[in-house]
Amino acid sequence: MRWTLVRSINGARVVRCVPEKEFELELTSAMPDWLHTRVGFILEDLGGRTWVRFNHSGWPDAGEHYRTSAHCWALYLRILRRFVEHGETVPYADRRNV
């Protein structure tokens, strides 16, 4: 995999990038309760396997949107796992049926 350093990505600013290890964004254009929250990944080599740790931090409170977002992130991470492990793609419309 080739890593290219970027400073921003559509509505987010890169706040941490350690090639092949960590990547974190601060949301700069989003719904009010997502604004300035951070979304990140930490990759850890476990002897030929990769452990992916995900976080979405900085929420102003644990309200309804937080709970909905946490559920959606779980769906997306499960779809990502299926793609990485099995090469399976899931259309957006089918994301809840996987």
N, C-alpha and C positions, 0 to 999 in steps of 0.2 A: 504494500500500500504506500502511496506517495502522499505526504502531507504538504499542503501549501498554506502558508500563514496568511490569514485574512483578518481585517480589523472589524468588519461588520457583515451581517447577513440579514437582508430584509427584515427590519424591525428589531434587530438585536445587535449587541456589541460583544465582540469576543473579549472576555475578561481573563481567560486562562487557556493556554494551549501549550501542552507538553507533548510533542510529537510521539505518537504510538502509546501514550499513557493517559492523558487527560485533556478534556475539552469542556469549556463552560461559557455560556452566553448570558448576558444580562438583557432582558427584554426592554426595549426602548420605545416600542410602538405596539401597544396591546390594549386589551380591555383594562379598565382601571385597577382591578385587583391583581392582574398579572404584571402590570407595569413595574419595572425595576426588580421583578423576581429573577431568579437565576436558574437556568436549566443546565445540567452538566452530566458528563459521563467520565468515569474512571475505568480504565482497562488494566487488568492485572493478569500477567502470564502465570498460569498454574501448570507448568511442565507440559507444554504442548496444547493446552486448552486456555481459553481466554474467559476470565470472569468479568462481566460488565456490571458496574455499579452505576445506578442512575439516581439523580436527585433533582428536585424542583423546590427550591428554598426561597425564603423571603416573603411568604404570603402574609398579608396584613391580618388575616384571621382565618379560622377553619370553618368558614361558612359553606353554604350550599355549592357555590362554584368550585371551591377547593375540593369538596368531596366528589363532585362530578369529574373534575380534572384528574384527580387521583385514579378514579375508575378508568377513565379514557387512557391515561398513561399506561396502566396495566394492560389494556387491550393492545395498544401499539407495541409495547415491549414483547408481548407474547407473539405478535405477528412478526416482529423483527427476529425473534428466536427461531421461529419456524422457517423464515427465509434463510438465515445463516446456517442452521443445522440441516435443512432438507431442500433448500432451493425453492421452496413453495412461495408463491405470491398470492396475496389475498386482496381482492378488489375492496375499495373503501366501503362500498355498500354492504359487503359481507363481513365486515370486521367484528360484528357482534355475534356472528354464528360460528366463530372458530373456537 
